[in-house]
Amino acid sequence: MLTDAALRNLKPKSKIYMASDRDGMCVTVSTSGTITFRYDYRLNGRRETLTLGR
């Protein structure tokens, strides 16, 4: 679950990584520590990604 406490505990690593919630919601954490919210979904059989913010 991507709660406020869980997001605060995400620390940068040597590579970009993802922490997922459910139903396509996830965040990516960059090597500099920037957290980007993303929503993955399918449209007409294709996987699409919507970046919601940083």
Rosetta blueprint (number, residue, H / E / L):
1 M L
2 L L
3 T L
4 D H
5 A H
6 A H
7 L H
8 R H
9 N L
10 L L
11 K L
12 P L
13 K L
14 S L
15 K L
16 I L
17 Y E
18 M E
19 A E
20 S E
21 D L
22 R L
23 D L
24 G L
25 M E
26 C E
27 V E
28 T E
29 V E
30 S L
31 T L
32 S L
33 G L
34 T L
35 I E
36 T E
37 F E
38 R E
39 Y E
40 D E
41 Y E
42 R E
43 L E
44 N L
45 G L
46 R E
47 R E
48 E E
49 T E
50 L E
51 T E
52 L E
53 G E
54 R L
